[in-house]
Amino acid sequence: MALNSQIVNLLVVFGLVQIANRFDLDNEANVHYLRAAYMGMQVIVAIVLFIVYRRVLAKKDETPLVYTEAKNPMEPKNVETVRTTIKDYDITKLKETLRGQVVAMAILGFIHYKWGYLRPLLLQSVLGLRTLYQAQLVQVHILGKPATGDLARPWKAASPFGQPPTAVSEKELKAKEKKEAKKKLIHQE
């Protein structure tokens, strides 16, 4: 029986906090090591994301992908149908991952610079590897796992808001388009 990923992350955080309590994080020598570890982790993430990008481009997977996603996470019933290819979908997800990484790095850098907190640097130095390993893009393009089950596109985002995107068959898409066309016709009359 495998533990839930979030429970494992929580256990890792508690373990890291206990380890941090045993070391003198305020020592100037340790501060430099923590900064170096954090920056090294960010460089590793950037390199891995670049490798994923190159592999996505090399595969040139033009398989069509049709799915629906909520336009607004607060209104899950307001959905739009997205038509794309697997290559374009993966590149979009890669850009979202990179954007999230840059925002997280900026926030953590600000917190460290402004208030001098060191524990987040330690936590992110270790949890960054775990997060990178769990990313669907890494699972599919680096580790070579088949895109089936939880790794089947569209990938479900771990979002507390709204519904994750759902795959739509061509039959369902045509039925939906026909229904929308009827609505437009009725409203025009």
C-alpha positions as CSV (number, residue, x, y, z in Angstrom):
1,M,0.0,0.0,0.0
2,A,1.6,3.2,-1.2
3,L,1.4,6.4,0.9
4,N,-0.3,9.4,-0.5
5,S,2.1,11.8,-2.1
6,Q,0.9,14.7,0.1
7,I,1.4,12.6,3.3
8,V,4.9,11.7,2.2
9,N,5.7,15.4,1.5
10,L,4.4,16.3,5.0
11,L,6.6,13.6,6.6
12,V,9.6,14.9,4.6
13,V,8.9,18.5,5.8
14,F,8.7,17.4,9.4
15,G,11.9,15.4,9.1
16,L,13.7,18.3,7.5
17,V,12.5,20.6,10.3
18,Q,13.9,18.2,12.9
19,I,17.2,18.1,11.0
20,A,17.3,21.9,10.8
21,N,16.8,22.1,14.5
22,R,20.0,20.1,15.1
23,F,22.1,22.4,13.0
24,D,23.1,26.0,13.6
25,L,21.3,27.6,10.6
26,D,22.3,31.1,11.7
27,N,26.0,30.4,11.4
28,E,27.3,32.5,8.5
29,A,29.1,29.4,6.9
30,N,25.8,27.5,7.0
31,V,23.9,30.4,5.4
32,H,26.2,30.2,2.4
33,Y,25.8,26.5,2.1
34,L,22.0,26.8,2.2
35,R,22.0,29.5,-0.5
36,A,24.3,27.4,-2.7
37,A,22.1,24.3,-2.2
38,Y,19.0,26.3,-3.1
39,M,20.6,27.9,-6.2
40,G,22.0,24.5,-7.2
41,M,18.5,23.1,-7.0
42,Q,17.1,25.9,-9.2
43,V,19.8,25.2,-11.8
44,I,19.0,21.5,-11.8
45,V,15.3,22.3,-12.3
46,A,16.1,24.6,-15.2
47,I,18.4,22.0,-16.8
48,V,15.8,19.3,-16.5
49,L,13.0,21.5,-17.9
50,F,15.3,22.4,-20.8
51,I,15.9,18.7,-21.5
52,V,12.2,18.0,-21.4
53,Y,11.7,20.9,-23.9
54,R,14.2,19.4,-26.2
55,R,12.7,16.0,-26.0
56,V,9.2,17.3,-26.7
57,L,10.5,19.1,-29.8
58,A,12.4,16.0,-30.9
59,K,9.3,13.7,-30.6
60,K,7.2,16.1,-32.7
61,D,4.0,14.3,-31.5
62,E,1.3,15.9,-33.6
63,T,-1.5,13.6,-32.2
64,P,-4.6,15.6,-31.8
65,L,-5.8,16.2,-28.2
66,V,-9.3,17.6,-27.5
67,Y,-10.3,18.4,-23.9
68,T,-12.5,20.7,-21.9
69,E,-11.3,23.0,-19.2
70,A,-13.0,25.6,-17.0
71,K,-12.4,29.1,-18.2
72,N,-12.6,30.3,-14.5
73,P,-11.7,28.0,-11.7
74,M,-14.5,29.5,-9.6
75,E,-17.1,28.6,-12.2
76,P,-16.5,24.9,-13.1
77,K,-19.6,24.8,-15.3
78,N,-18.3,27.5,-17.6
79,V,-16.0,25.3,-19.8
80,E,-14.3,25.7,-23.1
81,T,-13.3,23.0,-25.5
82,V,-9.6,23.1,-26.4
83,R,-8.2,21.5,-29.6
84,T,-4.4,21.1,-29.6
85,T,-1.7,18.6,-30.3
86,I,0.2,16.6,-27.6
87,K,3.4,18.5,-28.5
88,D,1.7,21.9,-28.0
89,Y,0.0,20.7,-24.9
90,D,3.3,19.6,-23.4
91,I,5.0,22.9,-24.3
92,T,2.1,24.8,-22.7
93,K,2.4,22.7,-19.5
94,L,6.2,23.2,-19.6
95,K,5.8,27.0,-19.8
96,E,3.3,26.9,-16.9
97,T,5.8,24.8,-14.8
98,L,8.6,27.3,-15.6
99,R,6.5,30.3,-14.8
100,G,5.5,28.7,-11.4
101,Q,9.1,27.9,-10.7
102,V,10.2,31.5,-11.4
103,V,7.3,32.9,-9.2
104,A,8.2,30.6,-6.4
105,M,11.9,31.5,-6.6
106,A,11.0,35.2,-6.6
107,I,8.8,34.9,-3.5
108,L,11.3,32.7,-1.6
109,G,14.1,35.1,-2.6
110,F,12.1,38.0,-1.3
111,I,11.3,36.3,2.0
112,H,14.9,35.3,2.5
113,Y,16.3,38.8,1.6
114,K,13.7,40.8,3.5
115,W,13.3,38.7,6.7
116,G,16.4,36.4,6.6
117,Y,14.4,33.1,6.9
118,L,16.6,30.1,6.1
119,R,14.3,27.2,6.7
120,P,12.4,27.7,3.4
121,L,15.7,27.5,1.6
122,L,16.5,24.2,3.2
123,L,13.0,22.8,2.6
124,Q,13.0,23.8,-1.1
125,S,16.5,22.5,-1.7
126,V,15.2,19.0,-0.8
127,L,11.5,19.2,-1.8
128,G,12.5,20.7,-5.2
129,L,13.9,17.3,-6.2
130,R,10.8,15.5,-5.0
131,T,8.5,17.9,-6.8
132,L,10.6,17.6,-10.0
133,Y,10.5,13.8,-9.9
134,Q,6.7,13.8,-9.4
135,A,6.0,16.2,-12.4
136,Q,4.1,14.5,-15.2
137,L,6.4,16.1,-17.8
138,V,9.4,14.5,-16.2
139,Q,7.6,11.2,-15.7
140,V,6.8,10.9,-19.4
141,H,9.7,12.6,-21.1
142,I,12.7,11.9,-18.8
143,L,11.7,8.6,-17.0
144,G,10.0,7.2,-20.1
145,K,6.8,6.1,-18.4
146,P,3.9,5.5,-20.8
147,A,1.3,8.3,-20.9
148,T,-1.5,6.1,-19.5
149,G,-3.5,6.2,-16.3
150,D,-2.6,9.2,-14.2
151,L,-0.1,10.3,-16.9
152,A,-2.7,10.3,-19.7
153,R,-3.3,13.7,-21.1
154,P,-4.9,16.1,-20.2
155,W,-3.1,16.0,-16.9
156,K,-5.2,16.6,-13.8
157,A,-3.9,19.6,-11.9
158,A,-3.8,19.4,-8.1
159,S,-6.0,22.4,-7.7
160,P,-8.3,23.1,-4.8
161,F,-10.6,25.0,-7.1
162,G,-12.8,23.8,-9.9
163,Q,-12.6,20.7,-12.0
164,P,-9.5,19.3,-13.7
165,P,-9.6,19.3,-17.5
166,T,-11.3,16.2,-19.0
167,A,-10.6,14.5,-22.3
168,V,-13.4,14.7,-24.8
169,S,-14.1,12.2,-27.6
170,E,-14.9,13.4,-31.1
171,K,-18.5,12.1,-30.8
172,E,-19.0,14.1,-27.5
173,L,-17.4,17.2,-29.1
174,K,-19.7,17.0,-32.2
175,A,-22.8,16.6,-29.9
176,K,-21.8,19.6,-27.9
177,E,-21.1,21.8,-30.9
178,K,-24.5,20.7,-32.4
179,K,-26.2,21.7,-29.1
180,E,-24.5,25.1,-29.0
181,A,-25.4,25.7,-32.6
182,K,-29.1,25.1,-31.7
183,K,-28.9,27.5,-28.8
184,K,-27.4,30.2,-31.1
185,L,-30.2,29.6,-33.7
186,I,-32.9,29.9,-31.0
187,H,-31.4,33.1,-29.6
188,Q,-31.2,34.7,-33.1
189,E,-34.9,34.2,-33.7
